[in-house]
Amino acid sequence: MRLYRIAPARFIADLTGEGARLAGGRWNPKGVPALYTAESAALALLEYLARVTLADLPGDLSLAVLEVTDPCTLLTITSTELPSGWDTPSIAPATMEFGRQWLETVTYPALRVPSVLFPPGLGWNIILNPRHSALNPVLVEVLPLQLDHRLL
């Protein structure tokens, strides 16, 4: 399975989930590592841009192309199975708790969840659990990413 991730160049090769552990995110509270990826490079970029301000946008973004060995047991959760408020622009505590429980049970190496940026079913994010022993993402390629000024 091929996955995509956007990050500043100095962090792009870190696949430990440390950034999410330090900052928290929609699917994990601070203190719990997770690796956020998307099924397409375009969605990875949109997800990244949705959570940074123009003033905080680093000038050294990179795109990581990851390969997760098949078969990777992937748990797909649809929008109807998620807690109320999962799709609000701000992060709902119930969503962080949902993700925390999933990450801490270490049952599945990957969680496929709908993107908040699209209607359910049209864009999927893959949250990788770096604590899972079966997860071994391979960094296939790292590409420098120059953002088109029209996106800004």
N, C-alpha and C positions, 0 to 999 in steps of 0.2 A: 504494500500500500504506500503510495507516494503522498507526502504531506508537505505543507509549506509554513514557514514562520518568518516574521519580520522582526528585526531587532537592530539596535546600534551595532556597528561592526565589532566593537570590543566584547559584546556579549553573545554574538550570533552562534558561536560554536559550543556554548554552554547548554548542555541538554539535561542538566540535573534538576531543573525546576527551581533553582535558587532565586531567580528574580521574582517569580510568583510567590515563593515562600516569604521573601522580605516585604513585598508590597501587598500581597493578597490580590484577589480578582473576583470576577463574577462567580467562579466555580471553586474558589478556595479562600479560606481566611488566611491572614498572616500566620506564619509558622508552619504551614502545610505546603510542601512543594508540589508543583504541578507544571506541566509543560504545555502551553497553549499552541495549537497548530490549527490549520484549516485545510479543507479538501482542495482548495485552489489558491493559487498565488494572489489572484484578484481579491478573494475574500480575506486572505491574511492581511493584505494591505488595507482594506476597508476597516477591518477590526482594529488594526493598529492606529489608523488615523482617527477613529472614533473615540479613542481614549487619551489622545494627547492634544494639547493646545498648540497653535501655530508657534507661539513663543517658546514652547518646550520641545519642539520638533528637532531632533538631532540632525546634523548635516551629514552623518556617516551611516545611513541606514543600509542594511544588507538583507537579502532574501536567502534563506536557507531552504534547500530542497532536501527532505529527509525521506529515507526509505525505512519502513517498518516491516520486518520480516513477516511474510505470510506463512502459516495462518496466524494472524494476530486476533485474539479473542476480543471482539469489539462489542461493547454494550451500547445499543442505540436507544436513546430516550426521546420520545416524541413530545411535542409541546403539551399534549393533554396529560402527560405523566409528570410534568414539572410543577413545582409549587406556584401558587398564585403570585403574580408580580415578577416572574422570572424574566419577562421581556421588557421591563421598564428601563429607560435609559440609565437611571442610577441603579447601583447594585443592591438587590434585595437581600437582607440577612438570611431569609429562608433558602435562597439559591446558594449562598455560600455554605450554609449548613448541609444542604443536599450534596454539594460537591465534597465537603469535608468527610461526610459519612462514606461516600463512594471511595474517596482516596484512601481513607484509613482502613477500610475493610480489605484493601489490596486483593480483591477478587478478580478484577479485570484490568488488563494493562492499558486499555483505552476506552474512553467514553465519547460517544458521538452525540452531540447536542445541537439543536437548531440555533442558528445565528439570530441574534436580536435584530440585526439590520435588514432582514428579509422576512417575508411572510413564511410561516412554518413550512418546512419541507423544501425550500428553495436554496438554502445555504446551510452548510453543516460545519461546525467546528469539532475538532478532535482534541480532547484533553488527554494527555498522556500521563500515566502515573509512574514517575521515576522510581518509586519504591517497589514496583512489581518486578519480580525476578525474571519473568519471561519477556520483558520489554527490553529491546536492544536497538534503538533507533540508530541508523547509519546516516551520517552527514554526507550526502552524495555530492552536493555542490553548494558553494556560497557565491552569490552574485552581488556586486555593489548595486545599490538601488538609487537612481537619480529620479526624484519625483518631478513630474511634469508640473510646471508652475500653475496650470489650470486647476490642479487638485487643491492648491493652497488657497 
